[in-house]
Amino acid sequence: MNVSPLDNIEHAYLRHAYGPDPLAFWGGYTTGLLAKEVGLPELTGILTARKTPVELKDQVWSSIVRQARVNPREWGVVAAGISIRALRKAVKRASYHAPNIDIQDDLESAAISAFLESINTVDTTKPQICARLCQDAYVSARQYALDLKQYQETLCSGVFESHPPPDQAKHVDLVLVAAVAEGIITQLQADLILETRLEKYSLRESSGQHSIAYHKAKEERRIAECGLYEWITGHASEKHEVTR
């Protein structure tokens, strides 16, 4: 059973909320809660309830952000876990920009990464803290979807402005072979693209087959796709050598 990145976040949040050593929020950080420990389930209920004043939500979120900046492995996960429904909606919206492409895990990873990175920069003096964090997550996931759609359209178009290949090389498989031969990408990178973009393997399955970590596989594929795009379109072609 494949467990998605957002599923992992939700499971981690639940461990922090209901595990043997659960985290708690100190209500004294706000003016609207009592000065006592508030369990994560109760805190989540407060933050997701429509009746909770926006001012109180922002006070709580401001405190969560401060704690997440100090302890991201716990409170960063808690912040994402509290926002899990909004993050799922953000990923679903982003997926509309790349229809018929199975990139759910990648979109979720992009959304989570942007959410956690934004914790370090979000202005907590402005209202709607959580909404702005989730918007950053959506923008990142949407851009990933748009970039991938553009990449696939370019890869399959047969337009090779800077490196005119023989006619048979317009087939995507042969494009990858040619790219490896010219040193544009490595064989591993070509395999990852072929398996996850053109076949039906998930990135997790493909990374397992090649005995590399998921995040390493994701980075290798990203580097390769940037290099291929530049090679195919002729944009910055002199700079597309793969960085090792």
C-alpha positions in Angstrom: 0.0 0.0 0.0 1.5 3.3 -1.1 1.5 6.0 1.7 1.5 9.5 0.3 3.6 12.4 1.7 0.4 14.0 3.1 -0.6 10.7 4.6 2.8 10.5 6.3 2.3 14.0 7.7 -1.2 13.1 9.0 0.1 9.9 10.7 3.0 11.9 12.3 0.5 14.5 13.5 -1.7 11.8 15.0 1.4 10.3 16.9 2.1 13.7 18.3 -1.6 14.1 19.3 -2.4 10.7 20.7 0.9 9.0 21.2 2.4 8.0 24.6 4.1 11.4 24.9 1.6 13.8 23.3 2.5 17.4 22.5 0.4 20.2 24.0 -0.1 23.9 23.3 0.2 26.4 26.2 -2.9 28.5 26.1 -1.2 31.3 28.0 0.5 32.3 24.7 -2.8 33.8 23.7 -5.4 36.2 25.3 -8.3 34.1 24.3 -7.4 30.7 25.9 -6.9 29.8 29.5 -3.3 29.6 30.7 -3.1 25.8 30.7 -2.1 23.0 28.3 -4.3 22.4 25.4 -4.1 19.0 23.7 -3.5 19.0 19.9 -7.0 17.5 19.1 -8.7 20.3 21.0 -6.4 22.9 19.5 -7.1 21.6 16.0 -10.8 21.8 16.7 -10.4 25.4 17.8 -8.4 26.4 14.8 -10.7 24.7 12.3 -14.0 25.8 13.8 -15.7 28.6 11.9 -17.0 30.2 15.1 -13.5 30.8 16.5 -12.5 34.5 16.1 -9.9 35.1 13.4 -7.9 37.1 15.9 -7.6 34.1 18.2 -6.7 31.8 15.4 -3.9 34.2 14.4 -2.6 34.4 18.0 -2.4 30.6 18.1 -0.8 30.3 14.7 1.7 33.0 15.5 2.8 30.9 18.5 2.8 27.6 16.5 5.0 29.3 13.9 7.5 30.5 16.6 7.7 27.0 18.0 8.0 25.4 14.5 10.9 27.6 13.7 12.7 26.3 16.8 11.6 22.7 16.6 10.4 22.0 13.0 10.5 18.3 13.3 7.7 18.4 15.9 5.8 21.7 15.5 6.4 22.0 11.8 4.7 18.6 11.4 1.9 19.7 13.9 1.3 22.9 11.8 1.0 20.8 8.6 -1.1 18.3 10.4 -3.6 20.9 11.6 -3.8 22.2 8.0 -4.1 18.8 6.4 -7.5 19.4 4.9 -6.4 22.7 3.4 -3.2 21.1 2.0 -5.2 18.3 0.4 -7.5 20.9 -1.3 -4.4 22.8 -2.5 -2.9 19.7 -4.1 -6.2 18.8 -5.7 -6.5 22.3 -7.2 -3.0 22.2 -8.4 -3.5 18.8 -10.1 -6.1 20.4 -12.4 -3.1 22.1 -14.2 -1.6 18.8 -15.2 -4.5 16.5 -16.1 -3.8 12.9 -17.0 -0.4 13.0 -15.4 0.1 10.8 -12.3 2.1 13.1 -10.1 0.1 13.1 -6.8 3.0 12.3 -4.6 5.2 15.0 -6.3 2.5 17.6 -5.9 2.0 16.7 -2.2 5.8 16.9 -1.6 6.0 20.3 -3.3 3.1 21.6 -1.2 4.5 20.3 2.0 8.0 21.7 1.3 6.6 25.1 0.5 4.4 25.1 3.6 7.3 24.2 5.9 9.6 26.7 4.2 7.1 29.5 4.4 6.9 28.9 8.2 10.4 30.5 8.3 9.4 33.6 6.4 5.7 34.2 7.0 4.9 37.6 8.6 3.0 36.7 11.8 2.0 40.3 12.3 -0.4 40.1 9.4 -3.8 38.3 9.5 -4.7 34.9 8.1 -1.4 33.2 8.9 -2.6 29.7 8.1 -4.3 30.7 4.9 -1.1 32.4 3.6 0.9 29.3 4.5 -1.5 27.1 2.6 -1.6 29.5 -0.4 2.2 29.2 -0.6 1.8 25.5 -0.7 -0.8 25.7 -3.5 1.4 28.0 -5.6 4.3 25.7 -5.3 2.3 22.6 -6.2 0.6 24.5 -9.1 4.0 25.6 -10.5 5.3 22.1 -10.3 2.2 20.9 -12.3 2.6 23.6 -14.9 6.3 23.0 -15.3 5.8 19.3 -15.8 3.0 19.8 -18.3 5.1 22.2 -20.3 8.1 19.8 -20.1 6.1 16.8 -21.3 4.5 18.8 -24.1 8.0 20.0 -25.2 9.5 16.5 -24.9 6.8 14.9 -27.0 6.6 17.7 -29.6 9.5 16.7 -31.8 10.9 20.2 -31.8 14.6 20.3 -31.3 15.9 23.8 -32.0 19.4 23.6 -30.7 20.2 19.9 -31.4 18.4 18.8 -34.6 18.3 14.9 -34.3 17.5 12.3 -36.9 13.8 11.8 -37.5 13.5 8.5 -35.6 14.9 10.3 -32.5 11.5 12.1 -32.1 10.3 9.1 -30.2 10.6 9.9 -26.5 12.6 6.7 -25.7 15.2 7.6 -28.3 15.3 11.2 -27.1 16.4 9.9 -23.7 19.0 7.6 -25.3 20.4 10.6 -27.3 20.4 12.8 -24.2 22.4 10.1 -22.2 24.8 9.7 -25.2 25.5 13.5 -25.3 26.0 13.7 -21.5 22.9 15.8 -21.0 21.6 13.4 -18.4 22.8 10.2 -16.7 21.4 6.7 -17.4 19.9 6.7 -13.9 18.1 10.0 -14.6 16.8 8.7 -18.0 15.5 5.5 -16.2 13.7 7.6 -13.6 12.0 9.8 -16.2 11.1 6.8 -18.4 9.6 4.8 -15.5 7.8 7.6 -13.7 6.8 10.0 -16.4 6.1 7.6 -19.4 5.4 4.3 -17.7 3.2 3.6 -14.7 5.7 3.5 -11.9 5.5 5.8 -8.9 8.7 7.6 -8.0 8.8 5.5 -4.8 8.7 2.3 -6.8 11.3 3.5 -9.2 13.6 4.7 -6.5 13.3 1.4 -4.7 14.2 -0.5 -7.9 17.4 1.6 -8.3 18.2 1.4 -4.5 18.2 5.1 -3.9 16.3 7.3 -1.5 13.0 8.8 -2.6 14.2 12.4 -2.2 17.5 11.6 -4.0 15.5 10.2 -6.9 13.2 13.2 -6.9 16.2 15.6 -7.1 17.9 13.5 -9.8 14.7 13.6 -11.9 14.3 17.3 -11.4 17.9 18.1 -12.5 17.4 15.8 -15.5 14.2 17.4 -16.6 15.6 20.9 -16.4 18.6 19.8 -18.5 16.3 18.1 -21.1 14.1 21.1 -21.3 17.0 23.4 -22.0 18.6 20.9 -24.5 15.3 20.5 -26.4 14.3 24.1 -26.5 17.8 25.6 -26.8 17.3 27.8 -23.8 20.6 28.3 -22.0 21.9 25.2 -23.7 25.5 25.9 -22.7 24.5 25.6 -19.0 22.6 22.4 -18.9 25.4 20.0 -18.0 24.2 17.9 -15.2 25.5 19.0 -11.8 26.8 16.1 -9.8 
